[in-house]
């Protein structure tokens, strides 16, 4: 996905909020919001946000690995 086509100034968001929300919900593509020419925020639909917040299957075992691994080998 090219993010350059998904960049809008905050003034556009203020003037077209309902349309923007409908578009991002239907297309499931994030929108980068700029202020004074700088990227300041990313607006995305709730479903995509929830998917990015879901833990990875391997993330549950990661604390076990970090607790048992020590320089020089495994700590059993």
Secondary structure, 3 states (H helix, E strand, C coil): CCHHHHEEEHHHHHHCHHHHHHHHHHHCCCEEEEECCEEEEEECCHHHHHHHHCCCCCHHHHHHHHHHEECCEECC
